[in-house]
Amino acid sequence: LFYNTRCTGGPTFILDNFDGMRIPVQYFTDYTMRPASVLLDFAAQKMTVLPSNNASNYTGIKNKFHYDKDLGFPLVSAKIAITTPEGMAKLKGTLLIDFGNPMVLFLVKQHKELTKAVKEGKIVPVDAHNQRGEIVAQGIYANELSFCGATFSEVSIGITPQSFNHLGLLGLSFFEQKKVLFNFDKAYFQILTK
C-alpha cells in the first residue's frame, strides 16, 4: 500500500505482512510538509495522515499526553477502574503508549498502586507456569476494565516486572477497539465517537 504522505523527506510505503518494519507515527507530516495528525482505524486496516488543523473536525474523548524523557514514548495519565471476581480496584498513574505490546494493558508489578490493591485483596494476580512448573508470567482477569474513555469486558491484564516508575503500558489492543486520532501538535489522542 502507498500513502500520499511524506516522512523524513520521501514517499512512505507500508508493506503488508512485512514484520521487520516499524514506523514512528509521530514523525509523519502531510503532503505540504506541515505537522500532521494520524487517524488509526485498525478494524479497516487503515491509517490516514491529515493536517493537524483538520483534527478539530473530529469529536470524541481526548486524552492529553507528553513524552517519557528516557524512552521517548508518549505517556498518558490515567485513572483505571478494574472489577475482578474479588472486588473493585481504582488505580491511577502514568501509562506508556506501546504499539509493540499486543495486550490492552500491562501493569508494573512493583508500582505502589498495584501493590496496595493486591495487599487489600481487590486484585489477585494469577501465575502462569511453564512445563517445568516455573512461574513465567502473572496476570489479572477483569470482568470490566475502564480507563482513558474506553471500557472493556472479560479481559486479561498482564503484570510485568519492568524497572520504571510508571503504572504500566498501554498496548495495541486498546487502540483496536475504535478509531483513534493522534494529534501530535496539541499532544492528545482522541477516541472518536463518529
C-alpha positions as CSV (number, residue, x, y, z in Angstrom):
1,L,0.0,0.0,0.0
2,F,1.2,3.5,-0.8
3,Y,0.2,6.5,1.3
4,N,0.3,10.0,-0.2
5,T,2.4,11.4,2.6
6,R,6.0,12.2,3.3
7,C,8.1,11.1,6.2
8,T,11.7,12.3,6.6
9,G,11.7,13.8,3.1
10,G,10.5,10.9,0.9
11,P,7.5,8.8,-0.1
12,T,6.4,6.3,2.5
13,F,5.4,2.7,1.6
14,I,3.5,0.5,4.1
15,L,4.1,-3.2,3.2
16,D,1.5,-5.8,4.2
17,N,2.9,-8.6,6.3
18,F,6.4,-7.1,6.4
19,D,7.2,-8.0,10.0
20,G,10.6,-6.2,10.2
21,M,9.2,-2.7,9.5
22,R,8.5,-0.2,12.3
23,I,7.2,3.3,11.8
24,P,7.2,6.0,14.5
25,V,3.8,7.6,13.6
26,Q,4.6,10.9,15.4
27,Y,7.0,11.8,12.6
28,F,4.5,11.8,9.8
29,T,3.7,15.1,8.1
30,D,1.1,15.9,5.5
31,Y,1.9,16.3,1.8
32,T,2.7,20.0,2.3
33,M,5.4,19.1,4.9
34,R,3.4,20.6,7.8
35,P,2.8,18.9,11.1
36,A,0.2,16.2,10.8
37,S,-2.3,14.1,12.8
38,V,-2.7,10.4,12.4
39,L,-6.0,8.6,12.3
40,L,-5.8,4.9,13.1
41,D,-8.6,2.6,12.1
42,F,-7.4,-1.0,12.8
43,A,-10.8,-2.6,12.0
44,A,-10.4,-1.3,8.4
45,Q,-6.6,-1.7,8.5
46,K,-6.3,1.9,7.5
47,M,-4.1,4.8,8.6
48,T,-4.8,8.3,7.5
49,V,-2.4,11.2,7.8
50,L,-4.1,14.6,7.8
51,P,-3.1,18.2,8.6
52,S,-3.4,18.9,12.3
53,N,-5.8,21.8,11.7
54,N,-8.3,19.2,10.3
55,A,-8.2,17.3,13.6
56,S,-10.7,19.7,15.1
57,N,-13.3,18.2,12.7
58,Y,-13.5,15.1,14.9
59,T,-15.3,14.5,18.1
60,G,-14.6,12.2,21.0
61,I,-12.9,11.7,24.3
62,K,-9.5,13.4,24.4
63,N,-6.5,12.1,26.4
64,K,-3.6,14.5,26.8
65,F,-0.1,13.0,26.6
66,H,3.5,14.0,27.0
67,Y,6.7,12.1,26.3
68,D,8.8,9.9,28.6
69,K,12.2,11.6,28.9
70,D,14.2,8.4,28.9
71,L,12.4,6.2,26.4
72,G,10.7,8.8,24.1
73,F,7.3,7.0,24.3
74,P,4.1,9.0,24.6
75,L,2.9,9.0,28.2
76,V,-0.7,9.4,29.3
77,S,-2.0,9.9,32.9
78,A,-4.8,7.5,33.6
79,K,-7.4,6.6,36.2
80,I,-8.1,2.9,35.9
81,A,-11.1,1.0,37.3
82,I,-10.8,-2.8,37.4
83,T,-13.6,-5.0,38.5
84,T,-12.4,-8.6,39.3
85,P,-14.2,-11.5,40.9
86,E,-12.5,-10.4,44.1
87,G,-13.7,-6.8,44.1
88,M,-13.1,-3.4,42.5
89,A,-9.8,-1.5,42.4
90,K,-9.1,2.0,41.4
91,L,-5.6,2.8,40.2
92,K,-4.0,6.0,38.9
93,G,-0.7,6.7,37.3
94,T,1.0,7.1,34.0
95,L,1.0,4.7,31.1
96,L,3.5,4.4,28.3
97,I,1.8,4.0,24.9
98,D,3.4,1.0,23.4
99,F,2.2,-0.2,20.0
100,G,4.6,-3.1,20.2
101,N,2.6,-4.5,23.1
102,P,-0.3,-6.7,21.9
103,M,-2.4,-6.5,25.1
104,V,-4.8,-3.9,26.2
105,L,-2.9,-3.1,29.3
106,F,0.2,-4.3,31.3
107,L,0.6,-3.1,34.9
108,V,4.0,-2.8,36.6
109,K,4.3,-5.3,39.4
110,Q,6.2,-3.1,41.9
111,H,4.1,0.1,41.3
112,K,2.6,1.3,44.6
113,E,-0.9,1.5,43.3
114,L,-0.9,-2.2,42.2
115,T,0.9,-3.4,45.3
116,K,-1.7,-1.6,47.5
117,A,-4.6,-3.2,45.6
118,V,-3.0,-6.6,45.9
119,K,-2.4,-6.2,49.6
120,E,-6.1,-5.1,50.1
121,G,-7.2,-8.2,48.2
122,K,-9.0,-6.2,45.5
123,I,-6.7,-7.7,42.9
124,V,-5.4,-11.3,43.0
125,P,-2.6,-11.9,40.4
126,V,-2.7,-15.3,38.7
127,D,0.6,-17.1,38.0
128,A,1.3,-18.7,34.6
129,H,3.7,-21.6,34.7
130,N,5.9,-23.3,32.1
131,Q,6.2,-27.1,31.7
132,R,8.8,-27.3,34.5
133,G,6.4,-25.6,36.9
134,E,8.3,-22.3,37.0
135,I,6.4,-19.0,37.1
136,V,6.9,-17.3,33.8
137,A,4.2,-14.6,33.9
138,Q,1.4,-13.1,36.0
139,G,-1.9,-11.6,35.1
140,I,-5.3,-10.4,36.2
141,Y,-8.7,-11.4,34.9
142,A,-11.1,-8.4,34.9
143,N,-14.8,-8.6,34.5
144,E,-14.6,-5.0,33.5
145,L,-11.8,-2.5,32.8
146,S,-12.3,1.2,32.3
147,F,-9.7,3.9,31.6
148,C,-8.9,6.7,29.1
149,G,-12.5,6.8,27.9
150,A,-12.8,3.2,27.0
151,T,-14.4,0.2,28.7
152,F,-13.5,-3.5,28.1
153,S,-15.4,-6.6,29.4
154,E,-13.9,-10.0,30.2
155,V,-10.3,-9.0,29.6
156,S,-6.9,-10.2,30.7
157,I,-4.4,-7.7,32.1
158,G,-0.7,-8.6,32.1
159,I,1.7,-7.9,35.0
160,T,5.3,-7.1,34.2
161,P,8.3,-6.5,36.5
162,Q,9.6,-3.5,34.5
163,S,12.1,-1.3,36.2
164,F,10.4,2.1,35.6
165,N,8.1,4.2,37.8
166,H,5.1,4.2,35.5
167,L,1.9,2.3,36.4
168,G,2.1,0.3,33.2
169,L,2.0,0.0,29.4
170,L,-1.0,0.9,27.2
171,G,-0.9,-1.7,24.4
172,L,-2.1,-2.0,20.9
173,S,-5.4,-3.8,21.7
174,F,-6.6,-0.6,23.4
175,F,-6.5,1.2,20.1
176,E,-8.0,-1.6,18.0
177,Q,-11.5,-1.2,19.5
178,K,-12.4,2.2,18.0
179,K,-11.0,4.8,15.6
180,V,-8.3,6.9,17.3
181,L,-6.9,10.2,16.3
182,F,-3.4,11.2,17.4
183,N,-2.8,15.0,17.3
184,F,0.9,15.4,17.9
185,D,0.8,19.2,17.6
186,K,-1.7,19.5,20.5
187,A,-0.3,16.4,22.3
188,Y,-3.5,14.3,22.7
189,F,-5.1,11.2,21.4
190,Q,-8.8,11.1,20.8
191,I,-11.2,8.1,20.8
192,L,-13.6,9.0,18.1
193,T,-17.4,8.8,18.6
194,K,-18.1,9.4,14.9
